[in-house]
Amino acid sequence: MTALLELRDVSRTYLAAQPVYALRTTSLAIDSGQYITIIGVSGSGKSTLLNILGLLDQPTSGSYHVCGVATERLDEVTRGAIRGQLFGFVFQAFHLLAGRSALENVELGMLYGGQRARIRRQLATEALLRVGLDNRLHSDPRTLSGGERQRVAIARAIATRPRVVFCDEPTGNLDSANTENILSLLQDLHRDGLTVVVVTHDPKVAGHGRHRLKVSDGEVTWC
């Protein structure tokens, strides 16, 4: 069976006076429906790994396959189309626009997807209901708690019904109670069939993954 995401001897090097080996030769496969956490200290290479998996960056060497397609052969338009259709992203910073409602913020994430306004509104509403914000649809993000803002960000990520959601330190700006709420939501989404990949420096957050990767000085190992 073809893996959903597969790295084959992938590395990422940033050229400078002293080359930075952000990701050393790595091979791994992620199957549909997995919940994977990637743990490592700051600067270890875990965000580089996430960016390559999410088609936000390209490897220096090796091959990255999405649904069996070798992405290094694709132009940027096609890579962007795959990214938009298959992936959703959640970051530590919520990246929500003040002065726009929660509903409008989720809709904005679909502007380049070609959906009609009516469909965008429907998908955004359904996503916000899914994350438990049915009473906050028309709230300005400035009036929301940190946990609620992250739920809006998750709603934006899942509104297009992606197959994979990539989360980069999604609980980094949250207190312990909101952290548990967000992790519980991600578990619920995973049980619904979504593939979830979470980058974190926190062992407690990493413990929520069914499978765990550790990145240290660009070296990736299962743990």
C-alpha positions as CSV (number, residue, x, y, z in Angstrom):
1,M,0.0,0.0,0.0
2,T,1.3,3.5,-0.9
3,A,2.1,5.7,2.0
4,L,0.2,9.0,2.3
5,L,3.5,10.9,2.8
6,E,6.9,9.4,2.2
7,L,10.5,10.8,2.5
8,R,13.1,8.9,0.6
9,D,16.7,9.8,1.7
10,V,15.7,13.5,2.1
11,S,18.1,16.1,3.5
12,R,18.0,19.9,3.9
13,T,21.1,22.0,3.9
14,Y,21.3,25.8,4.2
15,L,24.4,27.1,2.5
16,A,26.6,29.6,4.4
17,A,30.2,30.1,5.3
18,Q,29.6,27.0,7.5
19,P,26.8,24.9,6.0
20,V,23.8,24.2,8.3
21,Y,22.6,20.6,8.1
22,A,19.0,21.3,9.2
23,L,17.8,17.8,8.2
24,R,20.2,14.9,7.6
25,T,19.4,12.0,5.3
26,T,16.0,10.8,6.4
27,S,13.6,8.2,5.2
28,L,10.1,7.8,6.7
29,A,6.6,7.0,5.8
30,I,3.3,8.3,7.2
31,D,0.1,6.4,6.6
32,S,-3.3,7.9,6.3
33,G,-5.0,8.2,9.7
34,Q,-1.9,8.3,11.9
35,Y,-1.3,10.7,14.7
36,I,2.4,11.6,14.8
37,T,4.2,13.9,17.1
38,I,7.7,15.3,16.3
39,I,9.7,16.4,19.4
40,G,13.0,18.2,19.6
41,V,14.6,21.3,21.2
42,S,14.6,24.6,19.4
43,G,16.9,24.5,16.4
44,S,16.9,20.7,16.2
45,G,15.4,20.6,12.7
46,K,11.8,19.6,13.6
47,S,10.2,22.7,11.9
48,T,12.4,22.0,8.8
49,L,11.0,18.5,8.7
50,L,7.4,19.8,9.1
51,N,7.9,22.4,6.3
52,I,9.2,19.8,3.9
53,L,6.3,17.5,4.7
54,G,3.8,20.4,4.3
55,L,5.4,21.4,0.9
56,L,6.4,24.7,2.4
57,D,10.0,24.0,1.7
58,Q,11.9,21.6,-0.7
59,P,14.7,19.2,0.2
60,T,18.2,19.7,-0.9
61,S,18.4,16.0,-1.8
62,G,16.3,13.0,-1.9
63,S,12.6,12.5,-2.9
64,Y,9.3,13.4,-1.2
65,H,6.2,11.6,-2.3
66,V,2.6,12.6,-1.6
67,C,0.1,9.9,-2.4
68,G,2.8,8.3,-4.5
69,V,3.6,11.4,-6.5
70,A,7.2,12.6,-6.5
71,T,6.8,16.3,-5.6
72,E,10.3,17.5,-6.5
73,R,9.3,17.1,-10.2
74,L,6.3,19.5,-9.8
75,D,6.2,23.2,-10.5
76,E,5.2,25.6,-7.7
77,V,1.6,26.0,-9.0
78,T,1.0,22.2,-8.8
79,R,2.7,22.0,-5.4
80,G,0.5,24.8,-4.1
81,A,-2.6,23.0,-5.4
82,I,-1.6,19.8,-3.6
83,R,-0.9,21.8,-0.5
84,G,-4.3,23.5,-0.6
85,Q,-6.3,20.4,-1.3
86,L,-4.6,17.9,1.1
87,F,-3.1,19.9,3.9
88,G,-4.2,22.2,6.7
89,F,-1.8,24.2,9.0
90,V,-2.0,25.3,12.6
91,F,0.8,27.5,14.1
92,Q,1.7,28.7,17.5
93,A,0.8,32.3,16.5
94,F,-2.9,32.2,15.7
95,H,-2.6,34.5,12.6
96,L,-6.1,35.8,12.9
97,L,-7.2,39.2,11.6
98,A,-8.6,41.7,14.1
99,G,-11.7,43.4,13.0
100,R,-12.9,40.3,11.2
101,S,-15.2,37.8,12.8
102,A,-14.2,34.2,13.6
103,L,-16.4,33.2,10.6
104,E,-14.7,35.6,8.3
105,N,-11.2,34.5,9.4
106,V,-12.0,30.9,8.6
107,E,-13.5,32.0,5.2
108,L,-10.4,34.0,4.3
109,G,-8.4,30.8,4.5
110,M,-10.4,29.5,1.5
111,L,-10.3,32.6,-0.7
112,Y,-7.7,31.0,-3.1
113,G,-9.4,27.7,-3.3
114,G,-12.0,28.7,-5.9
115,Q,-15.0,28.0,-3.8
116,R,-18.1,30.2,-4.2
117,A,-18.9,32.6,-1.3
118,R,-21.9,30.5,-0.3
119,I,-19.8,27.4,-0.1
120,R,-17.1,29.2,1.8
121,R,-19.6,30.3,4.4
122,Q,-21.1,26.9,4.7
123,L,-17.7,25.2,5.2
124,A,-16.5,27.8,7.6
125,T,-19.6,27.5,9.7
126,E,-19.4,23.7,9.8
127,A,-15.7,23.9,10.8
128,L,-16.4,26.3,13.7
129,L,-19.3,24.1,14.9
130,R,-16.9,21.2,14.8
131,V,-14.4,22.9,17.1
132,G,-17.2,23.9,19.6
133,L,-17.5,27.6,18.7
134,D,-21.1,27.7,17.6
135,N,-21.6,30.7,20.0
136,R,-18.6,32.6,18.7
137,L,-19.2,32.7,15.0
138,H,-19.4,36.5,14.8
139,S,-16.9,37.4,17.5
140,D,-13.8,39.5,16.9
141,P,-10.7,37.5,17.7
142,R,-9.7,40.2,20.2
143,T,-12.6,39.2,22.4
144,L,-11.7,35.5,22.4
145,S,-9.5,33.7,24.9
146,G,-6.2,32.1,23.7
147,G,-7.8,28.7,23.5
148,E,-10.8,30.0,21.5
149,R,-8.5,31.7,19.1
150,Q,-6.5,28.5,18.5
151,R,-9.8,26.7,17.9
152,V,-10.6,29.3,15.2
153,A,-7.2,28.6,13.7
154,I,-7.9,24.9,13.8
155,A,-11.3,25.5,12.2
156,R,-9.6,27.4,9.4
157,A,-7.2,24.5,8.9
158,I,-9.9,21.8,8.6
159,A,-12.6,23.9,6.8
160,T,-11.4,22.6,3.4
161,R,-11.6,19.0,4.7
162,P,-7.9,18.2,4.2
163,R,-6.4,14.8,4.7
164,V,-3.6,16.0,6.9
165,V,-3.3,18.8,9.5
166,F,0.2,20.0,10.4
167,C,0.5,21.7,13.8
168,D,3.7,23.6,14.7
169,E,3.7,24.2,18.5
170,P,-0.1,24.6,18.6
171,T,-0.2,24.9,22.4
172,G,2.9,27.1,22.8
173,N,0.9,30.2,23.7
174,L,-1.7,28.5,25.9
175,D,-2.0,27.7,29.6
176,S,-2.3,24.1,30.8
177,A,-6.1,24.0,30.8
178,N,-6.4,25.3,27.2
179,T,-3.5,23.1,26.2
180,E,-5.5,20.0,27.3
181,N,-8.6,21.3,25.5
182,I,-6.7,21.7,22.2
183,L,-5.0,18.3,22.5
184,S,-8.4,16.7,23.2
185,L,-9.8,18.4,20.1
186,L,-6.9,17.1,18.0
187,Q,-7.6,13.6,19.4
188,D,-11.2,13.9,18.4
189,L,-10.3,15.0,14.8
190,H,-7.9,12.1,14.6
191,R,-10.6,9.7,15.7
192,D,-12.7,11.2,12.8
193,G,-10.1,9.9,10.4
194,L,-7.8,13.0,10.0
195,T,-4.1,12.5,9.8
196,V,-2.5,14.7,12.5
197,V,1.2,15.7,12.6
198,V,2.2,17.9,15.6
199,V,5.6,19.5,16.2
200,T,6.4,20.3,19.8
201,H,9.2,20.7,22.3
202,D,6.9,19.6,25.2
203,P,7.2,15.9,26.1
204,K,3.6,16.0,27.6
205,V,2.2,17.2,24.2
206,A,4.4,14.6,22.4
207,G,2.9,11.9,24.6
208,H,-0.5,12.4,22.9
209,G,0.8,11.0,19.6
210,R,0.2,7.4,18.6
211,H,3.7,7.5,17.0
212,R,6.6,9.8,17.9
213,L,9.6,11.1,16.1
214,K,12.6,12.8,17.7
215,V,14.7,15.3,15.9
216,S,18.2,16.1,17.2
217,D,20.8,18.1,15.3
218,G,18.9,17.2,12.1
219,E,18.8,13.5,12.8
220,V,15.3,11.9,12.8
221,T,14.6,8.8,14.8
222,W,11.4,7.0,15.9
223,C,11.0,6.9,19.6
